[in-house]
């Protein structure tokens, strides 16, 4: 069995995998990472592991993790199954590296645009030659709601809600329309831009807001909520094979 660990800013997603199958997925708070790893290890015999972290871990936490596991720590130097043509490869987020790896593994010989709708919305493009070209980063849904409240004196902070009418007829519905419709039109517009140059484009949507946005978008997409985990699994297997 293999253990895949994706550490975000506040929560962790982990998965136990075998060959090409994700057996079980675990989601827990970052503060519980040591106790949760111990719990997983009490139920599974883990042979190999990989960790991806977009946030910093304390030295104490790192030492505790390595005392239980001997993981690959994903960074810009890790072997990956694609050619990284990003101008500043050392600044490319590990989550985006994992997404590109999942794209070349799941959609062989395809032009793939991966859209990760989380804290930020990231766009990552990998061509059919397995070359990662780059993409874009924009504010995520929660960030947009929060910014309207933070940078104005009177607009309220609202939770995500579906939009029933494009034209908002009060402040709350106007905010919902602006945020949700704005993001959907952004995503549809970016997809169409890529399709102008790559008509055989495959589009993948992932991240915490996957299912909400999938219902709102006009463009045809493949929804993969665990695409980062799939990418980490791909990188782990690739490194085991090329060790």
JOTABEL-V23476 format. One record per backbone hydrogen bond with DSSP energy under -1.0 kcal/mol. NH is the residue of the N-H (numbers start at 1). CO is the residue of the C=O. If there is no record, write none. Layout:
nh = <NH:NH>
co = <CO:CO>
This chain:
nh = <2:3:4:5:6:7:8:12:13:14:15:16:17:18:21:23:24:26:28:30:32:33:36:37:38:39:40:41:42:43:44:47:48:50:51:52:54:62:63:64:65:66:67:68:69:72:74:78:83:85:91:97:98:99:100:101:102:103:104:105:106:107:110:112:113:114:115:116:117:118:118:121:122:123:124:125:126:127:130:132:133:136:138:140:144:145:146:147:148:149:150:151:174:175:176:177:178:179:180:181:183:184:185:186:187:188:189:190:191:192:193:194:195:196:198:202:204:205:206:209:210:213:214:215:216:217:222:224:227:230:231:232:233:234:235:236:237:238:239:240:241:242>
co = <17:48:15:50:13:52:11:28:6:26:4:24:2:21:18:16:16:14:12:10:29:30:32:33:34:35:36:37:38:40:40:1:1:3:72:5:7:58:59:60:61:62:63:65:65:49:51:75:130:132:88:93:94:95:96:97:98:99:100:101:102:103:107:126:202:124:204:122:206:116:120:138:116:136:114:134:112:131:127:83:125:123:121:119:140:141:142:143:144:145:146:147:170:171:172:173:174:175:176:177:179:180:181:182:183:184:185:186:187:188:189:190:191:192:194:111:113:222:115:117:207:209:210:211:213:213:203:205:224:226:227:228:229:230:231:232:233:234:235:236:237:238>
